[in-house]
Amino acid sequence: AAFTHAMANTSDSAAARALQAAATSGASGAGAAPVPKGRALELGADATYDISDRVAGEEQPQLEVLPITMYVTEYAERQFCQIAVNARYICYGLRAGQVRVLHKDTASRALLRGHTAQIADMRFSPATNSDVLASFGVDGNLFVKKIVSPAGDGDIEEKELLRVTVTTDVAASNVPLTPRVRWLSKTRIVASYGDGVFAVDVDPKAAEPTTIALDLAAGADAPLGVVVVAPMAGKSAAVDLAVAPGANGRLAVAHADGTVRVWSPSSGTFAQDSAFTPFDDAPDAPLASVHFASNDALVVGGENNGALAMWSLPLTTGDDMTSSPEHVQTLTFAPAGDIFNFASCAAPGARLVLVSNLKKQAVYAVHFAPNARGFDYVAEFSTTMPVLSFTALREDAADDAAAAGPGGALQLYCMQTQAIQQYALAVDRCRPEACDDDEAVQVEEEEEEEEEEEEIVEEEEEEEEEEEEE
C-alpha cells in the first residue's frame, strides 16, 4: 500500500515523506533476525552460479523497497554509474545530461546543468560534510560542483568548482565509451576518457571555478593542476577505475582489451606496477569493472560482469615489476545469455561485491573472506524492476539494529526503469552464518574516527587563517 501511494503521488510532499522515512528508518523493516539462504562457496576453488539451477534450501527473497520518486529510464545494457548518494542528497542523471538533486530531509529539488549528453559516472567526495559531486559525461565534460542548501526549506544551490573538457577525439571502438571518475582524496580526482587517464586537483573552497580544456594526446603539455597518467594514443579504452582504500592508494584500470593495469602514486604522478589478463578463457574480451577488495587484492568483472575474478597483487610498487599478480578464484554466472550485470562494491566494510542482473530483476551479493582469500558465499535477491545502476551505503538507524542483525544493513539506492528506489539489504543474509565478525561496523567506526580527526585539523587551520586575516 505504501508503495502504491508513493508511486501514485510524486508531489514534493509525498517525496518528502518517502525521503524522511528513508533517512530515519533505513527501509529495513521489522521481523526476525535475517538468516542467509544463499550458497556457500569453497575458498579458492573456481565456481559457477547457474541462475537456472535452483538448489533445495536456497531462496531468492524480495528486497524490501522504499520508493523515492517516479522517473522513467530507458532500459539499456551499459555500465553507466548514474546515481550518487551521500548523507544529505540523492543525485541521478537524466536523459539529456542534467543531474537531478533531491534533498533527503526536505525533498527540495534542483537541476544541475552543463553536460550536453548522458552522464556515465558520478561520485560524491569522501569528505563527510562537503557535498561535493563529480560527474563525467560522454560529451567529454567533467564537472565538480558543491551542492548547498540554505537554512530552512530554501532552494538547493550549486557552486561550480571545476570544469574539465577533454578536447581529444576518441578512437573508434566496438566498446561503448564509458568515462569514469574517482576521488583520490578530498582534493584530487582521477578520471578516464577513451584510453586516456588523468588526475586533477580540486579546491573545495575555491571562490571562482577552474576551467580546463584538456588535450590528452601524447606529447601535449598538461595544464597546471593536471597530471596525465596515460595519454590518449589510440589504444584500448579504459572501462573502469578503482582506487585502493586509505591514503596514497594504488590505482587499478580495467581495459576493453581484457587487461588490468595497476599504478602506484609516485612523486605526484603514478608509476605502473603491473599489467595482467584476469580471464584466460577469454583473454581479449572487454572487462566491465574493477574493485579493490583490500589494499593488495582486486575483484575484476569480465565481459558484462558475467564472471568475477579475485587477484592478489604483489606488495612491490613502482618500477619493480618482477612480481606478478596471482589468481585467487573466479566465480562465473550462467547461463551467459541470461546475464548482464552492473557491479558495485561494498568493500572493504562489508566485504561484498554486489551485482544487479538487468535481464532478471535480480541482485547477487558475493561475499569474500578476510584478507581477500577468495569468495565464500553468494546470495540472490529479487527486485520489483530491473536495476540499471545503483550505489550501496551504510545508513543504519538504532531502531533497525535488531531487524538487520549483527552485520547491520546496506541501503541500495537504485536507478530502475520506472523509478528511483531504495532497497534494504541485511549483511547477514549475504555471508555464511559462521561469519559473525562485524567487519562492516568496525571499518565504519575506524573511518568515522579518521574523518573526525581530519575535520578537527581542518577547523583549526581555518581558525588560524581567520586570525591571520584579522
Number of C-alpha atoms within 10 A of each C-alpha: 6 11 12 9 11 19 20 12 13 15 12 15 13 18 25 21 17 24 26 18 16 22 17 15 16 25 27 27 14 12 10 10 14 18 15 19 22 23 19 16 21 12 17 16 13 15 16 13 17 13 16 9 9 11 10 7 8 13 16 16 14 14 21 15 21 23 23 29 24 18 16 14 16 11 14 10 14 18 24 22 27 25 27 26 23 21 15 15 21 21 24 25 27 18 13 12 21 20 24 17 22 25 22 24 20 19 23 19 18 18 16 19 13 13 21 15 17 19 30 23 26 28 23 24 24 18 16 16 12 16 20 23 21 22 27 31 29 21 19 23 22 25 21 26 21 19 19 15 16 9 7 7 12 12 14 17 16 16 17 20 22 22 20 18 17 19 15 17 14 19 14 11 13 7 15 14 23 23 32 28 26 24 21 25 18 17 15 17 19 23 23 27 29 31 22 26 23 21 23 20 18 20 15 22 11 12 10 11 17 16 13 19 14 19 20 26 19 13 10 11 13 15 13 9 12 20 18 25 18 17 21 23 16 16 16 20 29 30 27 28 25 23 24 21 16 12 9 13 18 23 23 25 23 30 26 25 18 23 20 23 17 24 21 22 15 12 7 8 14 20 18 21 25 23 17 16 19 25 21 9 7 13 15 15 18 24 30 27 27 28 27 28 30 20 18 18 23 26 27 28 30 25 22 21 25 24 24 27 22 27 24 23 20 16 11 14 20 15 11 10 14 10 13 15 21 14 18 20 20 23 22 18 20 16 14 14 8 16 20 21 31 26 28 20 22 21 21 21 19 26 25 25 23 25 25 28 23 24 17 17 16 23 24 22 26 24 26 24 17 16 13 23 17 28 31 20 22 25 24 24 20 19 19 14 17 21 28 27 27 27 23 22 16 20 20 21 16 10 14 20 16 14 17 26 18 19 22 23 30 24 22 22 26 25 26 24 19 18 18 23 22 27 23 25 25 23 24 23 25 28 30 21 12 6 13 11 11 16 18 22 18 12 15 15 13 11 14 12 12 11 16 13 11 14 15 11 12 12 11 12 12 12 12 12 11 10 9 8 7 6
